[in-house]
Amino acid sequence: FLYMEASMIIWGTVMILASIMVPGLALTAAFIPRAMRWSERIGLSFVFGLTPYLILHFLTKNASVPITTETTLITIGIITVGSAAIWKLRLNNAAA
């Protein structure tokens, strides 16, 4: 049997959830900037958080981009930063 400490299991779980929820929250804020209940926002964030992985799968199948740690982090980063930029632009346009 493989031995894993509880701290490693908790750390891995937190990192997996963060890699899904952070881009999801950014996408939710960018495309649905209105006020929502937190339960709705978290639910949508989980669904939208799968977007980087779906894009990476599409790139693998159609553009022969390999799925590696680097491509995964780059895809998550681009989606998160791009979504945050869209959200910021929408906030600035709404305030003007």
C-alpha positions, -999 to +999 in steps of 0.1 A: +000+000+000+011+035-007+014+057+024+001+093+022+000+117+051-033+135+057-016+168+051-006+157+016-042+146+008-056+179+021-030+199+002-037+180-030-075+185-026-071+222-020-049+226-050-073+207-073-102+228-061-082+260-065-072+251-100-109+247-109-124+275-088-100+304-095-105+305-133-142+297-127-146+327-104-128+349-129-150+337-158-181+341-137-172+377-127-164+385-163-195+372-179-220+376-151-210+407-132-243+413-115-248+406-078-255+369-071-259+347-041-226+330-032-242+296-037-250+305-073-216+320-079-198+290-065-219+266-086-213+285-118-176+289-109-172+252-107-188+247-141-169+276-157-137+264-140-137+234-163-133+257-193-094+257-193-093+220-193-118+217-221-098+243-241-066+223-234-084+191-246-095+209-278-059+221-284-046+186-279-070+170-303-069+197-330-036+215-327-014+188-314-005+207-282+007+182-256-009+183-221+020+190-198+023+209-166+035+240-185+006+240-210-019+234-182-006+263-161-004+286-192-039+278-202-053+284-167-032+316-164-044+330-198-081+322-190-078+337-155-059+369-165-081+374-196-113+370-176-101+393-149-092+419-175-127+416-191-143+420-156-122+451-149-131+467-182-168+460-176-166+476-141-148+507-156-174+510-184-203+506-159-189+533-136-184+558-165 
